[in-house]
Amino acid sequence: MPAGSAPVRARLSTLLVAIAVLAAACTQTKGQPGPGSEASRPDPSTVQPTPSERVKPPKGVPEGYQKIQHLIFIVQENRSFDHYFGTFPGADGIPRKPDGRFDVCIPDPTLGRCVGVYHDPNLINEGGPHTENAFKKDLNGGKMNGFIQTYVSVGSLCGTHRSLPKCATKRGPHGEPTVVGYHDAREIPNYWSYAEHFVLQDRMFAPMDSWTLPSHLFLVSAWSARCRDPKDPMSCRSDLGLGDFLRIQNKGVQKPLYAWTDITWLLHRYGVSWGYYVGPDTCIDAHRCPAGDDTTSANKNPLPGFTDVRETRQLGHVQGHDAYLNAAAAGTLPAVSWIMPSVGRSEHPDTGEPLSLGQTYVTQMVNAAMQGPDWNSTAIFITWDDWGGFYDHVVPPVVDQNGFGFRTPGILISPWARAGLIDHQVLSFDAYLKLIEDRFMGGARLNPKTDGRPDSRPTVREDVKILGNLWKEFDFNQDSLPPLILPLHPPPGPASRGG
């Protein structure tokens, strides 16, 4: 035995033992924690991210999926599918009779008769109530005819006094309220152009049967709840109200209120880059509360209120729109981007702002991605967070006590989209999360049994059987589609496109 070899081997043995202990410790941090226990949950700073490209995709993901490197989700407010695309050729739109006339009859207590739908040329609309209770009234046991009754019941001036001059733009040609009005390419030409050139989804259901805040909570976490303890994920119970939460969060710096697990927990764990883009004057934390009017309300910016976003020190991923535009131009888009409108650009009715302002903003965001270096590896999804009280004729399926809600428009824009497809699959925001998880995390789910941070959610929404597969909207064997750069202020589309 050479001199000195024994001490070397001893030191080597000690080193190997130390490495083994360290590896076991690291592995333990990724194990299953005990329900509701702070001590048993892994310390986010010790969870080692896994490079997403090393994770194999689950079944159902097609060959060529690697061509998609960037997913962008643009979410507007409060429009139903029939309200925006009810006359789009080939879509499951507003019911018609054999002779082509609309086959709709909705009771109107003010007029004392039932009324049909009408084309609304006005860009400033008055929607209806869109709370959980309003959903039930609009649904009316599956008859889908309670929209006007619900609108009138809240005491709107133009609901009961439609002949007033100030109500002239809030009624149809026969006195109908705007909740049964529809738009087409004459008012929203860019949205119709996107639908014609790429993919339109006519079975995109809101993830829950209530309003904006719960919808946006579902967007990033597949749940909406109220938690007794903002640090205990097991203390949460389903809640689709949360109006008091919004009042708290809109007062300045958002507080941790949402204890359950959102998708950023998995994104962090798998080392997947992300950005959540809001109005640049939005108050995000104590260091970022600029004085200005270009803000996004907390009901469309809930991530700063999630406890795990702070636990994993990811709050800095919530940034202003300029950060998105700069990343798009530089070719440095993150793997996952959410883009939320600021006040006045969301297309929310009753704001006094024309819906064309929202279309301009969305077009700017889409054009930025199309004109940047990342276009050929990007998929952009445009949708609206709830129905806004506007008429839709399709009864939503029930997946659990929280939803689904009524249909909203959904569009996919990508060089790999099946051009001209109208997708009839049942979809919701849960399908967005499923796509993110399948593309970048090997099919990992926001599942209390597997995600390393259990909560008390009632349903693993991404695994609901009726949920469609967004990968079916892509064709990775086709020649890539060119960008469709549209004007920010387009002229109205031709009337004939709406039928």
Secondary structure, DSSP 8 states (H G I E B T S, - for coil): --TTHHHHHHHHHHHHHHHHHHHHHHHHHTS---TT-TTTS--GGG-----GGGS---TT--TTGGG--EEEEEEE-S--HHHHHTT-TTSS-S-B-TTS-B---EEETTTTEEE--EE---SS------SHHHHHHHHGGGT---HHHHHHHTT-HHHH-TTSGGGGGGB-TTS-BGGGEE--TTT-HHHHHHHHHSEEES-BB-SSSS-HHHHHHHHHHS--EEESSTT-GGGEEE-S--HHHHHHHTTSS----B-S--HHHHHHHTT--EEEEE-TT---STT----SS----GGG--GGGBHHHHHTT-GGGEEEHHHHHHHHHHT---SEEEE---TTSS--TTSSS-HHHHHHHHHHHHHHHHHSTTGGGEEEEEEESS-TT----------BTTB---B--EEEE-TTB-TTEEE-S-B-HHHHHHHHHHHHSTT--S-TTTSSS----S--GGG-TT---GGGGB-TTS---------SS-----GGGG-
